Amino acid sequence: MKLVLVGFMGSGKSTVGPLISQEFSLPFLDLDDLIVEKTGLSIPQIFDRLGETGFRELERETLIDLLRSDREFVLSTGGGAPAYRDNMDIINRYATSIFLYAGFSTLYGRICGDSNRPLASLGRERLKELYRMRLPFYRKAHLTVNTEGKDPYEITREVVSLLTGGRGKANR
Ligand code: S3P
């Protein structure tokens, strides 16, 4: 099984992802971490040296290689990945996708001033616009969980329930 978590920056993909992976005894992978490993550069360094488009191409290539492999995993994707070229369609072709929804104000409170997220410094209005532009891509996900007011364990339980039709842990 391949599970891919999508959602805006701060939606909890990297927090909830490891919990979901434990439930299904699958490895947890983080697309940003894989790009950092591959290049030996931090995400801000990649943005500085290659620009956002350079980062997006690296992100897409890493994502597609993984999706086309015969590996099974729970993957957390960066907030911009689903909105670049046809990445979201490719995710949906090879994996089960899960959108972790949260409202903009909640997300903004979590990400503003985060120096490891180059786009977090855009300012509230531009970030809000980015959020609006990306929502239609996230909404293409197979499953959606509204994470507002829920802790990571509740969100994980919901994801597991959606994936197993309420039967609890997956029989694998
Ligand atoms: C980005 C989100 C980040 C990271 C990069 C760009 C975005 O990942 O990929 O800083 O465009 O939203 P997170 O969603 O894990 O913060």
Backbone and ligand atoms as CSV (ligand in chain L), in Angstrom:
chain,resi,resn,atom,element,x,y,z
A,1,MET,N,N,0.844,-1.206,0.000
A,1,MET,CA,C,0.000,0.000,0.000
A,1,MET,C,C,0.879,1.256,0.000
A,2,LYS,N,N,0.462,2.217,-0.812
A,2,LYS,CA,C,1.127,3.522,-0.817
A,2,LYS,C,C,0.098,4.556,-0.364
A,3,LEU,N,N,0.416,5.272,0.708
A,3,LEU,CA,C,-0.472,6.334,1.188
A,3,LEU,C,C,0.271,7.654,1.067
A,4,VAL,N,N,-0.398,8.663,0.518
A,4,VAL,CA,C,0.256,9.965,0.352
A,4,VAL,C,C,-0.582,11.034,1.045
A,5,LEU,N,N,0.052,11.750,1.968
A,5,LEU,CA,C,-0.632,12.830,2.687
A,5,LEU,C,C,-0.387,14.143,1.966
A,6,VAL,N,N,-1.464,14.876,1.721
A,6,VAL,CA,C,-1.336,16.195,1.093
A,6,VAL,C,C,-2.041,17.234,1.964
A,7,GLY,N,N,-1.624,18.481,1.801
A,7,GLY,CA,C,-2.239,19.573,2.556
A,7,GLY,C,C,-1.259,20.726,2.654
A,8,PHE,N,N,-1.774,21.881,3.042
A,8,PHE,CA,C,-0.955,23.093,3.113
A,8,PHE,C,C,0.117,22.953,4.192
A,9,MET,N,N,1.111,23.833,4.134
A,9,MET,CA,C,2.121,23.882,5.196
A,9,MET,C,C,1.412,23.984,6.551
A,10,GLY,N,N,1.898,23.228,7.517
A,10,GLY,CA,C,1.334,23.318,8.864
A,10,GLY,C,C,0.099,22.462,9.087
A,11,SER,N,N,-0.266,21.630,8.098
A,11,SER,CA,C,-1.499,20.843,8.266
A,11,SER,C,C,-1.268,19.570,9.081
A,12,GLY,N,N,-0.007,19.287,9.428
A,12,GLY,CA,C,0.267,18.152,10.319
A,12,GLY,C,C,0.697,16.878,9.604
A,13,LYS,N,N,1.029,16.995,8.318
A,13,LYS,CA,C,1.406,15.790,7.545
A,13,LYS,C,C,2.585,15.056,8.177
A,14,SER,N,N,3.592,15.812,8.612
A,14,SER,CA,C,4.799,15.176,9.158
A,14,SER,C,C,4.607,14.700,10.595
A,15,THR,N,N,3.559,15.167,11.251
A,15,THR,CA,C,3.260,14.702,12.622
A,15,THR,C,C,2.370,13.464,12.573
A,16,VAL,N,N,1.338,13.550,11.733
A,16,VAL,CA,C,0.364,12.463,11.655
A,16,VAL,C,C,0.927,11.287,10.836
A,17,GLY,N,N,1.747,11.598,9.835
A,17,GLY,CA,C,2.288,10.562,8.943
A,17,GLY,C,C,2.948,9.399,9.698
A,18,PRO,N,N,3.859,9.686,10.637
A,18,PRO,CA,C,4.503,8.574,11.361
A,18,PRO,C,C,3.498,7.755,12.176
A,19,LEU,N,N,2.461,8.405,12.698
A,19,LEU,CA,C,1.459,7.667,13.488
A,19,LEU,C,C,0.656,6.736,12.573
A,20,ILE,N,N,0.305,7.226,11.400
A,20,ILE,CA,C,-0.435,6.383,10.440
A,20,ILE,C,C,0.458,5.217,9.998
A,21,SER,N,N,1.724,5.517,9.762
A,21,SER,CA,C,2.625,4.462,9.273
A,21,SER,C,C,2.756,3.335,10.305
A,22,GLN,N,N,2.740,3.705,11.596
A,22,GLN,CA,C,2.814,2.670,12.645
A,22,GLN,C,C,1.577,1.774,12.616
A,23,GLU,N,N,0.417,2.399,12.407
A,23,GLU,CA,C,-0.836,1.635,12.376
A,23,GLU,C,C,-0.823,0.564,11.294
A,24,PHE,N,N,-0.182,0.882,10.174
A,24,PHE,CA,C,-0.188,-0.047,9.046
A,24,PHE,C,C,1.146,-0.776,8.888
A,25,SER,N,N,2.043,-0.607,9.871
A,25,SER,CA,C,3.387,-1.210,9.805
A,25,SER,C,C,4.082,-0.917,8.480
A,26,LEU,N,N,4.019,0.343,8.081
A,26,LEU,CA,C,4.673,0.773,6.839
A,26,LEU,C,C,5.754,1.793,7.193
A,27,PRO,N,N,6.799,1.897,6.363
A,27,PRO,CA,C,7.766,2.961,6.634
A,27,PRO,C,C,7.163,4.338,6.372
A,28,PHE,N,N,7.614,5.334,7.149
A,28,PHE,CA,C,7.192,6.712,6.910
A,28,PHE,C,C,8.294,7.433,6.140
A,29,LEU,N,N,7.896,8.110,5.074
A,29,LEU,CA,C,8.846,8.905,4.285
A,29,LEU,C,C,8.344,10.334,4.188
A,30,ASP,N,N,9.291,11.268,4.172
A,30,ASP,CA,C,8.935,12.680,4.051
A,30,ASP,C,C,9.629,13.204,2.786
A,31,LEU,N,N,8.832,13.710,1.857
A,31,LEU,CA,C,9.383,14.095,0.551
A,31,LEU,C,C,10.464,15.170,0.694
A,32,ASP,N,N,10.246,16.150,1.556
A,32,ASP,CA,C,11.274,17.185,1.782
A,32,ASP,C,C,12.585,16.555,2.286
A,33,ASP,N,N,12.454,15.610,3.236
A,33,ASP,CA,C,13.668,14.965,3.781
A,33,ASP,C,C,14.414,14.206,2.686
A,34,LEU,N,N,13.654,13.563,1.794
A,34,LEU,CA,C,14.299,12.807,0.709
A,34,LEU,C,C,15.061,13.743,-0.229
A,35,ILE,N,N,14.485,14.924,-0.463
A,35,ILE,CA,C,15.143,15.905,-1.346
A,35,ILE,C,C,16.408,16.444,-0.666
A,36,VAL,N,N,16.320,16.677,0.641
A,36,VAL,CA,C,17.480,17.167,1.399
A,36,VAL,C,C,18.603,16.118,1.364
A,37,GLU,N,N,18.221,14.839,1.552
A,37,GLU,CA,C,19.216,13.749,1.507
A,37,GLU,C,C,19.873,13.667,0.133
A,38,LYS,N,N,19.036,13.762,-0.901
A,38,LYS,CA,C,19.506,13.607,-2.282
A,38,LYS,C,C,20.488,14.716,-2.677
A,39,THR,N,N,20.210,15.942,-2.231
A,39,THR,CA,C,21.005,17.089,-2.680
A,39,THR,C,C,22.087,17.490,-1.679
A,40,GLY,N,N,21.924,17.083,-0.431
A,40,GLY,CA,C,22.845,17.538,0.604
A,40,GLY,C,C,22.635,19.016,0.945
A,41,LEU,N,N,21.501,19.553,0.529
A,41,LEU,CA,C,21.194,20.967,0.803
A,41,LEU,C,C,19.900,21.059,1.602
A,42,SER,N,N,19.769,22.137,2.402
A,42,SER,CA,C,18.505,22.340,3.115
A,42,SER,C,C,17.475,22.898,2.128
A,43,ILE,N,N,16.193,22.875,2.508
A,43,ILE,CA,C,15.145,23.405,1.614
A,43,ILE,C,C,15.402,24.900,1.322
A,44,PRO,N,N,15.707,25.737,2.343
A,44,PRO,CA,C,15.998,27.146,2.018
A,44,PRO,C,C,17.199,27.289,1.069
A,45,GLN,N,N,18.225,26.445,1.228
A,45,GLN,CA,C,19.389,26.518,0.316
A,45,GLN,C,C,18.984,26.159,-1.114
A,46,ILE,N,N,18.119,25.172,-1.262
A,46,ILE,CA,C,17.682,24.781,-2.618
A,46,ILE,C,C,16.906,25.942,-3.259
A,47,PHE,N,N,16.015,26.575,-2.481
A,47,PHE,CA,C,15.260,27.729,-3.010
A,47,PHE,C,C,16.230,28.839,-3.424
A,48,ASP,N,N,17.252,29.072,-2.589
A,48,ASP,CA,C,18.230,30.136,-2.886
A,48,ASP,C,C,19.008,29.840,-4.157
A,49,ARG,N,N,19.469,28.586,-4.285
A,49,ARG,CA,C,20.382,28.270,-5.395
A,49,ARG,C,C,19.667,27.945,-6.693
A,50,LEU,N,N,18.521,27.250,-6.597
A,50,LEU,CA,C,17.847,26.790,-7.829
A,50,LEU,C,C,16.551,27.537,-8.109
A,51,GLY,N,N,16.124,28.350,-7.156
A,51,GLY,CA,C,14.838,29.036,-7.308
A,51,GLY,C,C,13.700,28.078,-7.019
A,52,GLU,N,N,12.474,28.612,-6.948
A,52,GLU,CA,C,11.345,27.732,-6.621
A,52,GLU,C,C,11.126,26.689,-7.716
A,53,THR,N,N,11.300,27.080,-8.990
A,53,THR,CA,C,11.049,26.120,-10.071
A,53,THR,C,C,12.046,24.962,-10.020
A,54,GLY,N,N,13.302,25.274,-9.689
A,54,GLY,CA,C,14.303,24.213,-9.540
A,54,GLY,C,C,13.903,23.251,-8.436
A,55,PHE,N,N,13.423,23.809,-7.330
A,55,PHE,CA,C,12.953,22.972,-6.224
A,55,PHE,C,C,11.769,22.105,-6.665
A,56,ARG,N,N,10.822,22.703,-7.385
A,56,ARG,CA,C,9.620,21.951,-7.822
A,56,ARG,C,C,9.982,20.787,-8.738
A,57,GLU,N,N,10.955,20.995,-9.614
A,57,GLU,CA,C,11.346,19.916,-10.527
A,57,GLU,C,C,12.014,18.771,-9.760
A,58,LEU,N,N,12.855,19.137,-8.802
A,58,LEU,CA,C,13.490,18.113,-7.949
A,58,LEU,C,C,12.438,17.338,-7.155
A,59,GLU,N,N,11.476,18.094,-6.651
A,59,GLU,CA,C,10.396,17.519,-5.841
A,59,GLU,C,C,9.581,16.541,-6.693
A,60,ARG,N,N,9.276,16.973,-7.933
A,60,ARG,CA,C,8.463,16.142,-8.827
A,60,ARG,C,C,9.196,14.859,-9.208
A,61,GLU,N,N,10.487,15.005,-9.525
A,61,GLU,CA,C,11.284,13.843,-9.930
A,61,GLU,C,C,11.384,12.830,-8.765
A,62,THR,N,N,11.597,13.341,-7.550
A,62,THR,CA,C,11.710,12.469,-6.370
A,62,THR,C,C,10.379,11.769,-6.094
A,63,LEU,N,N,9.297,12.536,-6.223
A,63,LEU,CA,C,7.948,12.001,-6.000
A,63,LEU,C,C,7.626,10.893,-7.007
A,64,ILE,N,N,7.867,11.152,-8.278
A,64,ILE,CA,C,7.503,10.191,-9.324
A,64,ILE,C,C,8.337,8.920,-9.205
A,65,ASP,N,N,9.639,9.074,-8.922
A,65,ASP,CA,C,10.499,7.882,-8.742
A,65,ASP,C,C,9.935,6.991,-7.643
A,66,LEU,N,N,9.519,7.613,-6.570
A,66,LEU,CA,C,8.998,6.867,-5.422
A,66,LEU,C,C,7.667,6.192,-5.750
A,67,LEU,N,N,6.789,6.935,-6.408
A,67,LEU,CA,C,5.474,6.391,-6.729
A,67,LEU,C,C,5.580,5.229,-7.714
A,68,ARG,N,N,6.538,5.310,-8.619
A,68,ARG,CA,C,6.690,4.252,-9.630
A,68,ARG,C,C,7.457,3.053,-9.092
A,69,SER,N,N,8.084,3.187,-7.915
A,69,SER,CA,C,8.840,2.064,-7.345
A,69,SER,C,C,7.844,1.052,-6.786
A,70,ASP,N,N,8.346,-0.139,-6.434
A,70,ASP,CA,C,7.407,-1.110,-5.850
A,70,ASP,C,C,7.405,-1.023,-4.321
A,71,ARG,N,N,7.929,0.082,-3.786
A,71,ARG,CA,C,7.944,0.262,-2.329
A,71,ARG,C,C,6.547,0.574,-1.799
A,72,GLU,N,N,6.333,0.202,-0.542
A,72,GLU,CA,C,5.099,0.581,0.147
A,72,GLU,C,C,5.487,1.574,1.247
A,73,PHE,N,N,4.643,2.561,1.489
A,73,PHE,CA,C,5.028,3.610,2.442
A,73,PHE,C,C,3.847,4.510,2.778
A,74,VAL,N,N,4.062,5.326,3.816
A,74,VAL,CA,C,3.222,6.500,4.056
A,74,VAL,C,C,4.130,7.691,3.762
A,75,LEU,N,N,3.711,8.541,2.842
A,75,LEU,CA,C,4.549,9.665,2.401
A,75,LEU,C,C,3.897,11.002,2.741
A,76,SER,N,N,4.680,11.857,3.390
A,76,SER,CA,C,4.233,13.230,3.614
A,76,SER,C,C,4.821,14.089,2.490
A,77,THR,N,N,3.970,14.852,1.802
A,77,THR,CA,C,4.453,15.700,0.697
A,77,THR,C,C,4.492,17.160,1.158
A,78,GLY,N,N,5.351,17.958,0.540
A,78,GLY,CA,C,5.371,19.392,0.827
A,78,GLY,C,C,4.074,20.030,0.325
A,79,GLY,N,N,3.684,21.126,0.952
A,79,GLY,CA,C,2.404,21.763,0.635
A,79,GLY,C,C,2.227,22.178,-0.817
A,80,GLY,N,N,3.341,22.391,-1.536
A,80,GLY,CA,C,3.213,22.847,-2.922
A,80,GLY,C,C,3.213,21.721,-3.934
A,81,ALA,N,N,3.592,20.521,-3.517
A,81,ALA,CA,C,3.764,19.421,-4.476
A,81,ALA,C,C,2.494,19.108,-5.279
A,82,PRO,N,N,1.322,19.004,-4.625
A,82,PRO,CA,C,0.128,18.625,-5.395
A,82,PRO,C,C,-0.273,19.661,-6.444
A,83,ALA,N,N,0.171,20.912,-6.259
A,83,ALA,CA,C,-0.280,22.000,-7.139
A,83,ALA,C,C,0.698,22.255,-8.294
A,84,TYR,N,N,1.732,21.440,-8.437
A,84,TYR,CA,C,2.721,21.649,-9.509
A,84,TYR,C,C,2.463,20.659,-10.636
A,85,ARG,N,N,2.346,21.182,-11.847
A,85,ARG,CA,C,2.079,20.376,-13.052
A,85,ARG,C,C,0.982,19.340,-12.740
A,86,ASP,N,N,1.133,18.091,-13.207
A,86,ASP,CA,C,0.079,17.106,-12.939
A,86,ASP,C,C,0.438,16.175,-11.774
A,87,ASN,N,N,1.220,16.699,-10.812
A,87,ASN,CA,C,1.642,15.856,-9.681
A,87,ASN,C,C,0.467,15.199,-8.963
A,88,MET,N,N,-0.632,15.944,-8.774
A,88,MET,CA,C,-1.748,15.377,-7.995
A,88,MET,C,C,-2.383,14.203,-8.736
A,89,ASP,N,N,-2.481,14.313,-10.061
A,89,ASP,CA,C,-3.055,13.203,-10.837
A,89,ASP,C,C,-2.149,11.976,-10.750
A,90,ILE,N,N,-0.845,12.216,-10.755
A,90,ILE,CA,C,0.104,11.098,-10.673
A,90,ILE,C,C,0.023,10.450,-9.292
A,91,ILE,N,N,-0.082,11.283,-8.257
A,91,ILE,CA,C,-0.240,10.740,-6.893
A,91,ILE,C,C,-1.468,9.825,-6.857
A,92,ASN,N,N,-2.569,10.328,-7.419
A,92,ASN,CA,C,-3.821,9.560,-7.357
A,92,ASN,C,C,-3.777,8.284,-8.190
A,93,ARG,N,N,-2.952,8.281,-9.224
A,93,ARG,CA,C,-2.850,7.094,-10.071
A,93,ARG,C,C,-2.123,5.967,-9.331
A,94,TYR,N,N,-1.101,6.315,-8.550
A,94,TYR,CA,C,-0.246,5.279,-7.956
A,94,TYR,C,C,-0.532,5.024,-6.479
A,95,ALA,N,N,-1.253,5.917,-5.823
A,95,ALA,CA,C,-1.378,5.805,-4.360
A,95,ALA,C,C,-2.783,6.193,-3.903
A,96,THR,N,N,-3.045,5.960,-2.648
A,96,THR,CA,C,-4.257,6.492,-2.015
A,96,THR,C,C,-3.857,7.810,-1.358
A,97,SER,N,N,-4.562,8.867,-1.707
A,97,SER,CA,C,-4.184,10.185,-1.191
A,97,SER,C,C,-5.152,10.642,-0.108
A,98,ILE,N,N,-4.608,11.341,0.867
A,98,ILE,CA,C,-5.398,11.819,2.004
A,98,ILE,C,C,-5.094,13.299,2.207
A,99,PHE,N,N,-6.131,14.119,2.147
A,99,PHE,CA,C,-5.988,15.570,2.357
A,99,PHE,C,C,-6.256,15.879,3.824
A,100,LEU,N,N,-5.261,16.459,4.484
A,100,LEU,CA,C,-5.446,16.926,5.866
A,100,LEU,C,C,-5.877,18.390,5.785
A,101,TYR,N,N,-7.169,18.606,5.965
A,101,TYR,CA,C,-7.722,19.962,5.847
A,101,TYR,C,C,-7.603,20.722,7.161
A,102,ALA,N,N,-7.228,22.003,7.062
A,102,ALA,CA,C,-7.368,22.940,8.191
A,102,ALA,C,C,-7.638,24.311,7.580
A,103,GLY,N,N,-8.321,25.170,8.304
A,103,GLY,CA,C,-8.601,26.517,7.822
A,103,GLY,C,C,-7.335,27.364,7.796
A,104,PHE,N,N,-7.352,28.438,6.993
A,104,PHE,CA,C,-6.138,29.227,6.814
A,104,PHE,C,C,-5.609,29.813,8.122
A,105,SER,N,N,-6.496,30.337,8.961
A,105,SER,CA,C,-6.023,30.996,10.195
A,105,SER,C,C,-5.242,30.032,11.077
A,106,THR,N,N,-5.749,28.810,11.186
A,106,THR,CA,C,-5.055,27.781,11.980
A,106,THR,C,C,-3.659,27.539,11.411
A,107,LEU,N,N,-3.604,27.388,10.089
A,107,LEU,CA,C,-2.326,27.078,9.438
A,107,LEU,C,C,-1.356,28.243,9.571
A,108,TYR,N,N,-1.870,29.452,9.362
A,108,TYR,CA,C,-1.007,30.634,9.417
A,108,TYR,C,C,-0.355,30.746,10.794
A,109,GLY,N,N,-1.138,30.512,11.821
A,109,GLY,CA,C,-0.618,30.573,13.193
A,109,GLY,C,C,0.541,29.599,13.405
A,110,ARG,N,N,0.506,28.482,12.698
A,110,ARG,CA,C,1.563,27.469,12.882
A,110,ARG,C,C,2.812,27.767,12.057
A,111,ILE,N,N,2.645,28.432,10.915
A,111,ILE,CA,C,3.806,28.532,10.002
A,111,ILE,C,C,4.471,29.903,9.957
A,112,CYS,N,N,3.774,30.959,10.423
A,112,CYS,CA,C,4.361,32.282,10.221
A,112,CYS,C,C,5.681,32.385,10.988
A,113,GLY,N,N,6.675,32.909,10.319
A,113,GLY,CA,C,7.986,33.091,10.936
A,113,GLY,C,C,8.855,31.846,10.957
A,114,ASP,N,N,8.421,30.761,10.292
A,114,ASP,CA,C,9.238,29.539,10.265
A,114,ASP,C,C,10.342,29.696,9.220
A,115,SER,N,N,11.591,29.806,9.685
A,115,SER,CA,C,12.687,30.107,8.752
A,115,SER,C,C,13.063,28.910,7.888
A,116,ASN,N,N,12.571,27.723,8.218
A,116,ASN,CA,C,12.875,26.557,7.383
A,116,ASN,C,C,11.861,26.399,6.243
A,117,ARG,N,N,10.877,27.302,6.205
A,117,ARG,CA,C,9.870,27.259,5.135
A,117,ARG,C,C,9.979,28.560,4.337
A,118,PRO,N,N,10.690,28.538,3.203
A,118,PRO,CA,C,10.944,29.781,2.465
A,118,PRO,C,C,9.654,30.551,2.137
A,119,LEU,N,N,8.553,29.844,1.869
A,119,LEU,CA,C,7.336,30.551,1.454
A,119,LEU,C,C,6.559,31.122,2.641
A,120,ALA,N,N,6.934,30.711,3.855
A,120,ALA,CA,C,6.206,31.192,5.031
A,120,ALA,C,C,6.433,32.683,5.278
A,121,SER,N,N,7.464,33.235,4.623
A,121,SER,CA,C,7.759,34.659,4.833
A,121,SER,C,C,7.024,35.559,3.834
A,122,LEU,N,N,6.140,34.974,3.026
A,122,LEU,CA,C,5.446,35.754,1.989
A,122,LEU,C,C,4.520,36.831,2.545
A,123,GLY,N,N,4.072,36.643,3.769
A,123,GLY,CA,C,3.097,37.583,4.336
A,123,GLY,C,C,1.697,36.991,4.262
A,124,ARG,N,N,0.864,37.403,5.207
A,124,ARG,CA,C,-0.444,36.773,5.384
A,124,ARG,C,C,-1.306,36.775,4.113
A,125,GLU,N,N,-1.390,37.910,3.425
A,125,GLU,CA,C,-2.306,37.995,2.279
A,125,GLU,C,C,-1.863,37.106,1.123
A,126,ARG,N,N,-0.561,37.118,0.835
A,126,ARG,CA,C,-0.079,36.287,-0.274
A,126,ARG,C,C,-0.166,34.803,0.062
A,127,LEU,N,N,0.056,34.486,1.338
A,127,LEU,CA,C,-0.074,33.081,1.745
A,127,LEU,C,C,-1.526,32.608,1.651
A,128,LYS,N,N,-2.429,33.529,1.995
A,128,LYS,CA,C,-3.847,33.184,1.939
A,128,LYS,C,C,-4.260,32.917,0.485
A,129,GLU,N,N,-3.717,33.717,-0.414
A,129,GLU,CA,C,-3.996,33.547,-1.836
A,129,GLU,C,C,-3.443,32.192,-2.320
A,130,LEU,N,N,-2.236,31.866,-1.870
A,130,LEU,CA,C,-1.620,30.583,-2.227
A,130,LEU,C,C,-2.495,29.425,-1.727
A,131,TYR,N,N,-2.977,29.570,-0.514
A,131,TYR,CA,C,-3.847,28.552,0.087
A,131,TYR,C,C,-5.105,28.356,-0.774
A,132,ARG,N,N,-5.722,29.478,-1.174
A,132,ARG,CA,C,-6.939,29.409,-2.005
A,132,ARG,C,C,-6.655,28.742,-3.345
A,133,MET,N,N,-5.489,29.068,-3.920
A,133,MET,CA,C,-5.148,28.501,-5.222
A,133,MET,C,C,-4.876,27.004,-5.139
A,134,ARG,N,N,-4.374,26.575,-3.991
A,134,ARG,CA,C,-4.004,25.158,-3.861
A,134,ARG,C,C,-5.159,24.251,-3.454
A,135,LEU,N,N,-6.181,24.829,-2.804
A,135,LEU,CA,C,-7.282,23.994,-2.302
A,135,LEU,C,C,-7.879,23.060,-3.357
A,136,PRO,N,N,-8.130,23.548,-4.584
A,136,PRO,CA,C,-8.722,22.635,-5.580
A,136,PRO,C,C,-7.843,21.415,-5.878
A,137,PHE,N,N,-6.535,21.584,-5.764
A,137,PHE,CA,C,-5.644,20.433,-5.995
A,137,PHE,C,C,-5.749,19.456,-4.828
A,138,TYR,N,N,-5.733,19.990,-3.605
A,138,TYR,CA,C,-5.850,19.106,-2.435
A,138,TYR,C,C,-7.194,18.368,-2.452
A,139,ARG,N,N,-8.215,19.066,-2.946
A,139,ARG,CA,C,-9.561,18.462,-2.927
A,139,ARG,C,C,-9.696,17.294,-3.892
A,140,LYS,N,N,-8.713,17.112,-4.758
A,140,LYS,CA,C,-8.741,15.948,-5.648
A,140,LYS,C,C,-8.356,14.668,-4.906
A,141,ALA,N,N,-7.895,14.803,-3.659
A,141,ALA,CA,C,-7.446,13.617,-2.907
A,141,ALA,C,C,-8.591,12.616,-2.746
A,142,HIS,N,N,-8.242,11.339,-2.640
A,142,HIS,CA,C,-9.265,10.300,-2.485
A,142,HIS,C,C,-10.047,10.478,-1.186
A,143,LEU,N,N,-9.341,10.870,-0.118
A,143,LEU,CA,C,-9.973,10.997,1.197
A,143,LEU,C,C,-9.605,12.346,1.811
A,144,THR,N,N,-10.526,12.898,2.619
A,144,THR,CA,C,-10.252,14.165,3.303
A,144,THR,C,C,-10.578,14.005,4.782
A,145,VAL,N,N,-9.693,14.525,5.621
A,145,VAL,CA,C,-9.983,14.573,7.055
A,145,VAL,C,C,-9.918,16.029,7.488
A,146,ASN,N,N,-10.976,16.492,8.133
A,146,ASN,CA,C,-10.963,17.844,8.697
A,146,ASN,C,C,-10.229,17.760,10.037
A,147,THR,N,N,-9.076,18.417,10.120
A,147,THR,CA,C,-8.218,18.265,11.309
A,147,THR,C,C,-8.489,19.331,12.369
A,148,GLU,N,N,-9.376,20.284,12.063
A,148,GLU,CA,C,-9.628,21.401,12.992
A,148,GLU,C,C,-10.035,20.887,14.370
A,149,GLY,N,N,-9.334,21.352,15.398
A,149,GLY,CA,C,-9.692,21.024,16.785
A,149,GLY,C,C,-9.378,19.597,17.187
A,150,LYS,N,N,-8.642,18.873,16.348
A,150,LYS,CA,C,-8.344,17.472,16.684
A,150,LYS,C,C,-6.851,17.300,16.951
A,151,ASP,N,N,-6.512,16.380,17.866
A,151,ASP,CA,C,-5.089,16.124,18.093
A,151,ASP,C,C,-4.613,15.046,17.108
A,152,PRO,N,N,-3.290,14.875,16.988
A,152,PRO,CA,C,-2.757,13.939,15.985
A,152,PRO,C,C,-3.299,12.515,16.125
A,153,TYR,N,N,-3.589,12.098,17.355
A,153,TYR,CA,C,-4.080,10.729,17.550
A,153,TYR,C,C,-5.507,10.581,17.023
A,154,GLU,N,N,-6.328,11.616,17.256
A,154,GLU,CA,C,-7.705,11.578,16.717
A,154,GLU,C,C,-7.672,11.571,15.192
A,155,ILE,N,N,-6.799,12.380,14.633
A,155,ILE,CA,C,-6.706,12.451,13.172
A,155,ILE,C,C,-6.272,11.087,12.623
A,156,THR,N,N,-5.308,10.482,13.299
A,156,THR,CA,C,-4.826,9.164,12.866
A,156,THR,C,C,-5.961,8.142,12.917
A,157,ARG,N,N,-6.725,8.165,14.007
A,157,ARG,CA,C,-7.845,7.212,14.124
A,157,ARG,C,C,-8.830,7.405,12.981
A,158,GLU,N,N,-9.092,8.662,12.628
A,158,GLU,CA,C,-10.032,8.925,11.523
A,158,GLU,C,C,-9.500,8.399,10.202
A,159,VAL,N,N,-8.220,8.643,9.983
A,159,VAL,CA,C,-7.615,8.165,8.731
A,159,VAL,C,C,-7.704,6.640,8.665
A,160,VAL,N,N,-7.346,5.979,9.762
A,160,VAL,CA,C,-7.375,4.509,9.783
A,160,VAL,C,C,-8.801,4.017,9.539
A,161,SER,N,N,-9.752,4.678,10.176
A,161,SER,CA,C,-11.143,4.273,10.016
A,161,SER,C,C,-11.605,4.444,8.561
A,162,LEU,N,N,-11.226,5.554,7.937
A,162,LEU,CA,C,-11.612,5.775,6.537
A,162,LEU,C,C,-10.987,4.715,5.624
A,163,LEU,N,N,-9.757,4.362,5.935
A,163,LEU,CA,C,-9.038,3.423,5.069
A,163,LEU,C,C,-9.480,1.978,5.261
A,164,THR,N,N,-10.022,1.676,6.424
A,164,THR,CA,C,-10.368,0.278,6.700
A,164,THR,C,C,-11.885,0.101,6.784
A,165,GLY,N,N,-12.617,1.138,6.417
A,165,GLY,CA,C,-14.072,1.055,6.484
A,165,GLY,C,C,-14.545,0.858,7.910
A,166,GLY,N,N,-13.829,1.453,8.886
A,166,GLY,CA,C,-14.253,1.392,10.292
A,166,GLY,C,C,-13.865,0.102,10.987
A,167,ARG,N,N,-13.080,-0.748,10.289
A,167,ARG,CA,C,-12.717,-2.048,10.903
A,167,ARG,C,C,-11.489,-1.963,11.790
A,168,GLY,N,N,-10.927,-0.740,11.985
A,168,GLY,CA,C,-9.728,-0.619,12.821
A,168,GLY,C,C,-8.491,-0.920,12.007
A,169,LYS,N,N,-7.511,-1.536,12.631
A,169,LYS,CA,C,-6.227,-1.781,11.970
A,169,LYS,C,C,-6.410,-2.579,10.692
A,170,ALA,N,N,-5.579,-2.265,9.700
A,170,ALA,CA,C,-5.686,-2.973,8.420
A,170,ALA,C,C,-5.185,-4.402,8.578
A,171,ASN,N,N,-5.846,-5.334,7.914
A,171,ASN,CA,C,-5.341,-6.708,7.859
A,171,ASN,C,C,-4.382,-6.795,6.690
A,172,ARG,N,N,-3.141,-6.955,6.991
A,172,ARG,CA,C,-2.176,-7.011,5.881
A,172,ARG,C,C,-1.400,-8.307,5.923
L,1,S3P,C1,C,6.292,24.237,0.576
L,1,S3P,C2,C,6.069,23.448,1.677
L,1,S3P,C3,C,7.154,22.833,2.446
L,1,S3P,C4,C,8.384,22.595,1.548
L,1,S3P,C5,C,8.769,23.872,0.864
L,1,S3P,C6,C,7.653,24.445,0.003
L,1,S3P,C7,C,5.120,24.847,-0.105
L,1,S3P,O1,O,6.717,21.592,3.013
L,1,S3P,O2,O,8.134,21.597,0.595
L,1,S3P,O3,O,9.145,24.794,1.864
L,1,S3P,O4,O,5.267,25.280,-1.260
L,1,S3P,O5,O,4.034,24.864,0.501
L,1,S3P,P1,P,5.634,21.525,4.237
L,1,S3P,O6,O,4.261,21.543,3.651
L,1,S3P,O7,O,5.967,20.219,4.870
L,1,S3P,O8,O,5.907,22.689,5.115
